[in-house]
């Protein structure tokens, strides 16, 4: 099982990642965002980033170009955090239970809307119970950072938290997808959304 749809990113958990430069197309994500991807971890014993638009330096440098971060906790829980315009204030959630299993494909989606202030995480098309991330506060806007979009890593003083396994069918939206839309993406399964014709 090498990919969920056609081809996937096979990341080694050491130094593999994919970088997409910042672009004006992403500036419209300041009021709402949806992230989704198929993931298949080789292990779940470390912090591993699925998708990030996040660049955090030391307190001395104070470079905090952070927008959002979707990552796995040791043990298989998923966390999703969005950041305010100062790059430090944040609001996020972590799944109550472990949702990842090594060697098993899972469809992970996360949404946030400034109006509702409610981050949500979906696994295989269904919203799962979550708890509020430590230090979460009310946000007035999602930070329009200059950080690149990184698949399989984040930048916290240096690149790290590398994903060990496969990531496929990554999508980023500037609105909150409805439950039914997320369910349809999951149901598409290996037919995918972006699969090229044979």
C-alpha positions in Angstrom: 0.0 0.0 0.0 2.2 2.8 -1.3 -0.3 5.6 -1.7 -3.9 6.4 -1.0 -4.5 8.1 -4.3 -2.0 7.5 -7.2 1.2 8.8 -5.6 2.0 10.1 -2.1 4.8 11.8 -0.2 6.8 9.1 1.5 8.7 10.9 4.3 11.5 9.3 6.4 10.9 11.1 9.7 14.5 12.4 9.7 14.8 15.2 7.2 12.2 14.7 4.4 9.5 17.4 3.9 7.8 19.4 1.2 7.8 23.3 1.1 5.4 25.5 -0.7 6.4 29.2 -0.8 4.1 31.8 0.7 1.8 33.3 -1.8 -0.9 36.1 -1.8 -3.5 33.4 -2.5 -3.2 32.4 1.2 -3.9 35.9 2.6 -7.7 35.2 2.3 -7.3 32.6 5.1 -7.5 35.3 7.9 -11.1 34.6 8.9 -11.5 30.8 8.3 -9.4 27.8 7.2 -9.9 24.1 6.5 -6.9 21.7 6.2 -7.2 18.1 5.2 -5.0 15.2 4.2 -4.7 11.4 4.1 -2.0 10.3 6.5 -0.3 6.9 7.2 2.3 7.0 10.0 5.0 4.4 10.4 5.1 5.1 14.1 3.3 7.3 16.6 5.8 7.6 19.4 7.0 11.2 18.7 5.6 14.6 17.8 5.1 14.7 14.0 3.8 17.5 11.9 1.3 16.9 9.1 1.0 20.4 7.8 2.2 23.8 9.0 2.4 27.5 8.2 4.5 28.2 11.2 7.9 29.8 11.7 8.9 30.4 15.3 12.3 31.7 16.5 13.7 32.4 19.9 12.4 35.1 22.2 15.4 37.2 21.4 14.8 37.1 17.7 11.0 37.3 18.2 10.3 36.0 14.7 6.8 34.6 15.0 5.5 34.1 11.5 2.8 31.6 12.6 -0.6 31.0 11.0 -1.6 27.4 11.8 -0.2 24.0 12.8 -1.7 20.4 12.4 0.4 17.7 14.1 0.3 14.3 15.8 1.1 14.0 19.5 3.1 11.0 20.8 0.6 8.2 21.2 -1.5 9.1 18.2 -3.7 12.1 19.2 -4.0 15.0 16.7 -3.7 18.7 17.6 -4.7 21.7 15.5 -3.7 25.2 16.4 -4.4 28.6 14.7 -2.5 31.8 15.6 -3.5 35.4 16.0 -2.0 38.5 14.4 0.8 38.8 16.9 2.0 35.3 16.0 1.8 34.3 19.7 -1.8 34.2 20.8 -3.4 31.0 19.7 -6.5 28.8 19.8 -6.5 25.1 19.3 -7.7 21.7 20.2 -6.4 18.1 20.7 -8.3 15.0 20.1 -9.5 13.4 23.4 -8.4 9.9 22.2 -5.7 8.5 20.0 -6.9 8.5 16.4 -3.8 7.3 14.5 -2.5 3.7 14.1 0.9 2.8 12.5 0.5 1.5 9.0 -3.2 2.5 8.7 -4.4 5.3 6.4 -6.6 7.9 8.1 -8.3 11.0 6.7 -7.6 14.0 8.9 -9.4 17.3 8.5 -9.4 20.4 10.7 -11.4 23.6 10.5 -11.6 27.0 12.3 -13.8 30.0 11.9 -13.1 33.3 13.6 -16.9 33.9 14.1 -17.5 30.7 16.1 -14.0 30.5 17.6 -14.4 26.7 17.4 -11.6 24.6 16.1 -12.7 21.1 15.0 -10.9 17.9 14.0 -12.4 15.2 11.8 -11.1 11.7 11.4 -12.4 9.6 8.5 -15.1 12.2 7.8 -16.5 12.4 11.3 -15.9 15.1 13.9 -14.2 13.6 17.0 -14.2 14.8 20.6 -11.5 17.3 21.5 -10.2 19.3 24.4 -9.0 23.0 24.2 -5.3 23.4 23.8 -3.4 24.9 26.7 -3.2 28.7 26.6 -6.0 29.1 24.0 -7.5 32.6 23.8 -10.1 34.4 21.7 -8.7 35.4 18.2 -9.8 38.4 16.2 -8.0 37.2 13.0 -5.8 34.4 11.8 -2.3 35.6 11.3 -1.4 36.2 7.6 2.2 35.0 8.1 5.0 35.0 5.5 6.0 31.4 6.5 6.0 28.8 3.7 3.5 25.9 3.9 5.4 22.9 5.0 4.2 19.3 4.6 5.7 16.9 7.1 7.6 19.4 9.3 7.4 22.7 11.1 10.0 25.4 12.0 10.5 25.9 15.7 13.9 27.5 15.9 14.8 24.9 13.3 13.1 22.4 11.1 11.8 19.5 13.2 9.0 17.2 14.2 9.4 15.4 10.8 6.6 13.1 9.7 7.6 9.4 9.5 5.3 7.8 7.0 3.1 8.8 4.1 1.0 11.9 3.4 -1.4 12.2 0.5 -4.0 14.5 -1.0 -3.2 17.6 1.0 -5.8 20.4 0.7 -6.1 24.0 2.1 -9.3 26.0 2.0 -10.0 29.6 3.0 -13.4 28.7 4.4 -14.9 26.1 6.7 -16.1 23.1 4.9 -19.4 21.7 6.0 -19.6 18.3 7.7 -21.2 16.9 4.5 -18.3 18.2 2.3 -15.7 16.6 4.6 -17.6 13.4 4.5 -17.7 13.4 0.7 -13.9 13.8 0.5 -13.5 10.9 2.8 -16.0 8.7 0.9 -14.1 9.5 -2.4 -11.3 7.3 -0.8 -8.8 6.1 -3.3 -10.7 7.7 -6.2 -9.3 11.0 -4.8 -9.9 14.6 -5.9 -6.8 15.2 -7.9 -6.0 11.8 -9.5 -4.7 12.1 -13.0 -6.5 9.9 -15.7 -4.6 6.8 -16.8 
